[in-house]
Amino acid sequence: MAPDKQVFEFRRQGNVLILTPNGPFLEFRDSDIRNAYNDAYRILSEPEIKHLMVDFSQMDYFGSTFVGILVRLSKKVRSGGGEAYLCHLTDNMKQMMKTLMLLENTKTDCFWRQCDSCEAGLQLLSENAAD
């Protein structure tokens, strides 16, 4: 692992935090993962951030540690009335999230919506805001 490689890249687009994991968590130390989660949670606590989008374009696998982070972050976003989107999911990732009942399952407060790209997700969020 390169010492300067971050667990997550953060980008703000209006009131949306776009979080991009930079590869499988196996590449990072536990303390780095914990710090990255804390950074994401802190940003989601800022009043100007309402929604979260996770961009999987740099990742092709995730395990239970990341699922736990996704659950906690989605609950945080939903508690503030926001939406949570996942984009660039592989077919295996989609299947895993559906099996765990975390994708498109509106009966829980930790579900995620899925979109093909960040641009598509941002478009959906702006359309929903206009309603």
C-alpha positions as CSV (number, residue, x, y, z in Angstrom):
1,M,0.0,0.0,0.0
2,A,1.3,3.4,-0.9
3,P,1.5,5.5,2.4
4,D,-0.3,8.4,0.8
5,K,-3.2,6.4,-0.5
6,Q,-6.4,7.3,1.3
7,V,-9.2,4.9,2.1
8,F,-11.8,7.3,0.8
9,E,-11.8,10.2,-1.6
10,F,-14.4,12.8,-0.6
11,R,-16.0,15.2,-3.1
12,R,-18.9,17.6,-2.5
13,Q,-21.4,18.3,-5.2
14,G,-23.9,20.8,-3.8
15,N,-25.6,19.1,-0.8
16,V,-24.3,15.7,-1.8
17,L,-21.2,14.0,-0.4
18,I,-19.6,11.7,-3.0
19,L,-17.4,9.1,-1.3
20,T,-15.1,6.9,-3.4
21,P,-13.4,3.9,-1.8
22,N,-9.9,3.6,-3.2
23,G,-9.8,-0.2,-3.4
24,P,-10.5,-3.2,-1.1
25,F,-10.2,-2.7,2.6
26,L,-7.6,-5.5,2.8
27,E,-5.2,-2.9,1.4
28,F,-5.6,-0.6,4.5
29,R,-4.9,-0.8,8.2
30,D,-7.9,-1.0,10.6
31,S,-7.0,2.3,12.1
32,D,-7.0,4.0,8.6
33,I,-10.5,2.5,7.9
34,R,-11.8,3.7,11.3
35,N,-10.4,7.2,10.7
36,A,-11.9,7.3,7.2
37,Y,-15.3,6.3,8.5
38,N,-15.1,9.0,11.2
39,D,-14.2,11.6,8.6
40,A,-17.2,10.5,6.5
41,Y,-19.5,10.6,9.5
42,R,-18.2,14.1,10.5
43,I,-18.8,15.5,6.9
44,L,-22.3,14.0,6.9
45,S,-22.9,15.9,10.2
46,E,-22.3,19.2,8.5
47,P,-25.6,21.1,7.9
48,E,-25.0,21.8,4.3
49,I,-24.6,18.0,3.4
50,K,-27.9,16.2,3.1
51,H,-27.3,13.2,0.7
52,L,-24.6,10.5,0.3
53,M,-23.4,8.8,-2.8
54,V,-20.8,6.0,-2.8
55,D,-18.9,5.6,-6.0
56,F,-17.6,2.0,-6.5
57,S,-15.7,2.8,-9.7
58,Q,-12.3,2.1,-7.9
59,M,-13.5,-1.1,-6.2
60,D,-14.7,-4.5,-7.4
61,Y,-15.1,-6.2,-4.0
62,F,-16.2,-5.4,-0.5
63,G,-16.7,-7.4,2.6
64,S,-18.6,-7.3,5.9
65,T,-16.5,-4.4,7.3
66,F,-17.5,-2.2,4.5
67,V,-21.2,-3.3,4.7
68,G,-21.2,-2.2,8.3
69,I,-19.9,1.2,7.3
70,L,-22.5,1.5,4.6
71,V,-25.3,0.6,7.1
72,R,-24.1,3.2,9.6
73,L,-23.6,6.0,7.0
74,S,-27.0,5.3,5.4
75,K,-28.7,5.6,8.8
76,K,-26.9,8.9,9.4
77,V,-28.0,10.3,6.1
78,R,-31.6,9.1,6.5
79,S,-31.9,10.5,10.0
80,G,-31.4,13.9,8.4
81,G,-34.0,13.3,5.7
82,G,-31.4,12.6,3.0
83,E,-31.0,9.8,0.4
84,A,-28.2,7.3,0.0
85,Y,-27.1,6.1,-3.4
86,L,-24.6,3.5,-4.6
87,C,-23.1,3.9,-8.1
88,H,-20.9,1.8,-10.4
89,L,-21.8,-1.4,-8.6
90,T,-20.7,-4.7,-10.2
91,D,-23.3,-7.4,-10.7
92,N,-21.8,-9.3,-7.8
93,M,-22.0,-6.2,-5.5
94,K,-25.6,-5.7,-6.5
95,Q,-26.5,-9.3,-5.8
96,M,-24.8,-9.2,-2.4
97,M,-26.6,-5.9,-1.4
98,K,-29.9,-7.4,-2.5
99,T,-29.2,-10.6,-0.6
100,L,-28.5,-8.5,2.6
101,M,-31.8,-6.6,1.8
102,L,-29.9,-3.3,1.7
103,L,-30.6,-2.4,-1.9
104,E,-33.9,-0.7,-2.8
105,N,-35.5,-2.2,0.4
106,T,-37.5,0.8,1.7
107,K,-38.7,-1.2,4.7
108,T,-35.4,-0.4,6.5
109,D,-33.7,2.9,7.4
110,C,-30.3,1.6,6.1
111,F,-31.3,0.8,2.5
112,W,-29.5,2.2,-0.6
113,R,-30.7,3.2,-4.0
114,Q,-28.7,2.1,-6.9
115,C,-27.7,4.1,-10.0
116,D,-25.3,3.4,-12.9
117,S,-23.2,6.5,-12.4
118,C,-22.7,9.5,-10.1
119,E,-24.1,11.8,-12.7
120,A,-27.3,9.7,-12.9
121,G,-27.6,9.7,-9.1
122,L,-27.1,13.5,-9.0
123,Q,-29.8,13.9,-11.7
124,L,-32.2,11.7,-9.7
125,L,-31.5,13.7,-6.5
126,S,-32.1,17.0,-8.3
127,E,-35.3,15.7,-9.9
128,N,-36.6,14.5,-6.5
129,A,-35.7,17.9,-4.9
130,A,-37.8,19.6,-7.6
131,D,-40.9,17.5,-6.7
